[in-house]
Amino acid sequence: MMAPHPPLWSDRYAAGLALAARLQSSLGSGDPGTVVALPRGGVPVAVAVAEGLQLPLVTWSVRKVADPRWPELAIGAIASGGVTVWRQGQGGVEPEAVAIQQGWLQAQERELVRRQTLFGDPSPAALGGRHLIVVDDGIATGMTVKAALLSLAQVQPRRLTLAVPVVDRRVARDLAGLVDQLEALAVVDDLQAVGQWYETFPQLSDGEVLELLRPWQQRT
């Protein structure tokens, strides 16, 4: 089997439709499942998955903690329930200590609460006992997704599935132990940038995310 080469999808929604088709065969009939989108980039993928599977859709916010000088380089991630994940420190310097000292952690904790409120993340009780299908647009380092999975495990779901269009092979092995099922359309070596697997991969604004979520929020 030949290794996949980017790009594979026109946009996030197209990737979500392909992901829904993959998931269709693995879901049992009458499965009380809920698609859980990780904002912002995971939302258009999750919308397509929820439409394809005819399941309800909710969001579950998670925030990367980064050095403002290098915002693309995550040193940690936080999610609901007090979950924090930190990159292993080097040279005796722990990222957690640096983030707290510099105020980076506190800033992202405030942003997490803002997004939870804005996007209408459900209460943990609303998700307990359900099959949760966690959807993002791709996984390179896995830090934010790991935080989300650890957080969602606290709600005691009946089953936890991680579904993404593309994931780094090493990271997939690490995350597999946190879920009952991992579905990925492309598992690749040394994934540097999720965006390269899409023909168009724009950054989404809060307003665009809310517009995508509006039809689903009106059903609740």
C-alpha positions in Angstrom: 0.0 0.0 0.0 1.4 3.4 -1.0 1.8 6.1 1.5 -0.7 9.0 1.2 0.6 12.3 -0.1 -0.9 15.7 0.6 -3.3 17.2 -0.1 -6.0 14.6 0.3 -9.1 16.8 0.8 -10.4 20.0 -0.6 -11.4 21.4 2.8 -12.3 20.3 6.4 -15.9 19.6 5.5 -14.9 17.2 2.7 -12.6 15.4 5.1 -15.5 15.1 7.5 -17.7 13.5 4.9 -15.0 10.9 4.2 -14.6 10.4 7.9 -18.3 9.8 8.4 -18.3 7.2 5.7 -15.4 5.4 7.5 -17.3 5.5 10.9 -20.6 4.3 9.4 -19.5 0.7 9.4 -18.2 0.7 12.9 -21.2 2.2 14.7 -23.9 -0.1 15.9 -27.6 0.6 15.2 -29.3 2.5 18.0 -25.9 3.7 19.4 -26.6 6.7 21.5 -23.6 8.6 20.2 -22.7 12.2 20.3 -20.1 13.9 18.0 -17.8 16.1 20.0 -16.0 18.8 18.1 -12.8 20.4 19.3 -13.0 24.1 18.4 -12.1 25.8 16.3 -10.7 23.7 13.4 -12.5 20.5 14.4 -15.9 22.1 14.0 -16.4 21.9 10.2 -15.1 18.4 10.2 -17.4 17.4 13.0 -20.4 19.1 11.3 -19.9 16.8 8.3 -19.5 13.7 10.5 -22.6 14.5 12.5 -24.6 15.1 9.4 -23.4 11.9 7.8 -24.1 9.8 10.9 -27.3 11.7 11.9 -26.0 12.2 15.4 -26.1 15.2 17.7 -23.2 17.6 17.8 -21.6 19.5 20.7 -18.3 21.2 21.3 -15.6 20.6 24.0 -13.1 23.4 24.2 -9.4 22.8 24.8 -6.6 25.4 24.8 -2.9 25.2 23.9 -0.4 26.8 26.2 2.4 28.4 24.2 5.2 30.9 24.6 3.8 34.1 23.0 7.1 34.5 21.1 6.5 31.2 19.3 2.7 30.8 19.4 2.8 27.7 17.1 5.0 25.8 19.6 2.8 24.2 22.3 4.4 23.6 25.7 1.1 22.4 27.2 -2.6 22.2 26.9 -5.6 22.5 29.2 -9.2 21.3 29.2 -12.3 21.1 31.4 -12.1 19.4 34.8 -8.7 20.8 35.7 -6.8 18.7 33.1 -3.4 19.9 32.1 -0.9 18.2 29.8 2.8 19.4 29.6 5.6 18.8 27.2 8.5 17.1 28.9 11.0 19.7 30.1 14.6 19.9 28.9 17.7 21.0 30.7 15.9 20.9 34.1 13.4 23.6 33.1 9.8 22.5 33.4 7.3 24.1 31.0 4.6 24.2 33.7 6.7 26.3 36.0 7.6 28.7 33.2 4.0 29.0 32.0 2.8 29.8 35.5 5.6 32.3 36.2 5.0 34.1 32.9 1.2 34.1 33.2 0.7 32.1 30.1 -1.3 29.4 31.9 -3.6 31.9 33.5 -4.3 33.6 30.2 -5.3 30.4 28.5 -7.4 29.3 31.5 -9.4 32.6 31.0 -9.6 31.9 27.2 -10.8 28.4 27.9 -13.7 29.6 30.0 -14.6 32.2 27.4 -14.8 29.6 24.7 -16.7 27.2 26.8 -19.4 29.9 27.4 -19.3 31.2 23.8 -19.6 27.9 22.1 -22.0 26.4 24.6 -20.0 23.4 25.8 -22.3 20.9 27.6 -22.1 20.0 31.2 -20.2 16.8 32.0 -23.5 15.2 33.2 -25.0 15.7 29.7 -22.3 13.5 28.2 -22.1 10.7 30.8 -23.0 7.2 29.6 -22.9 8.1 25.9 -20.6 7.1 23.1 -18.5 10.2 22.4 -17.0 10.5 19.0 -14.2 13.2 19.4 -13.4 15.0 16.1 -10.5 17.3 15.2 -9.1 18.4 11.8 -5.8 16.6 12.4 -3.2 15.7 15.0 0.5 16.6 14.8 1.8 16.8 18.4 -1.3 15.4 20.1 -1.1 17.6 23.1 -4.4 19.4 22.9 -6.2 16.2 21.8 -4.7 14.3 24.8 -6.0 17.0 27.1 -9.5 16.8 25.6 -9.6 13.0 25.9 -8.4 13.0 29.5 -11.1 15.6 30.2 -13.8 13.7 28.5 -12.9 10.5 30.3 -13.9 12.2 33.5 -17.5 12.4 32.3 -17.6 8.6 32.3 -18.7 8.0 28.7 -20.0 4.6 27.7 -17.4 4.5 24.9 -14.8 7.0 23.6 -13.8 7.2 20.0 -11.2 9.5 18.4 -11.9 10.3 14.8 -9.6 12.5 12.6 -8.7 12.8 9.0 -4.9 12.8 9.5 -2.6 11.9 12.4 1.1 11.4 13.1 1.9 7.7 13.4 3.8 8.0 16.6 1.2 10.2 18.2 -1.5 7.8 17.1 0.2 5.0 19.1 0.3 7.3 22.2 -3.3 8.3 22.0 -4.7 4.8 21.2 -4.4 3.9 24.8 -6.8 6.7 25.9 -9.7 5.6 23.7 -11.8 2.6 22.8 -11.4 3.2 19.1 -9.2 5.4 16.9 -10.3 6.1 13.4 -8.0 8.0 11.0 -8.2 8.3 7.2 -4.4 8.9 7.0 -1.7 7.9 9.4 1.5 9.5 8.4 5.1 9.7 9.5 6.6 12.9 10.9 3.4 15.0 10.4 4.7 18.6 10.5 1.6 20.6 9.5 -2.0 19.5 9.4 -2.9 22.2 6.9 -0.8 20.7 4.2 -3.3 17.8 3.8 -6.0 20.2 2.8 -6.3 22.3 -0.4 -7.8 25.1 1.7 -7.2 25.4 5.4 -8.3 28.8 6.7 -8.1 29.9 10.3 -11.7 30.1 11.6 -13.1 33.0 13.6 -15.4 32.7 16.5 -18.2 34.0 14.3 -17.7 31.4 11.7 -17.7 28.6 14.3 -20.9 30.0 15.8 -22.5 30.0 12.3 -21.6 26.4 11.8 -23.0 25.5 15.2 -26.2 27.4 15.0 -28.4 24.7 13.4 -27.3 22.2 16.0 -27.8 24.5 18.9 -31.3 25.3 17.7 -32.2 21.6 18.0 -31.4 21.5 21.7 
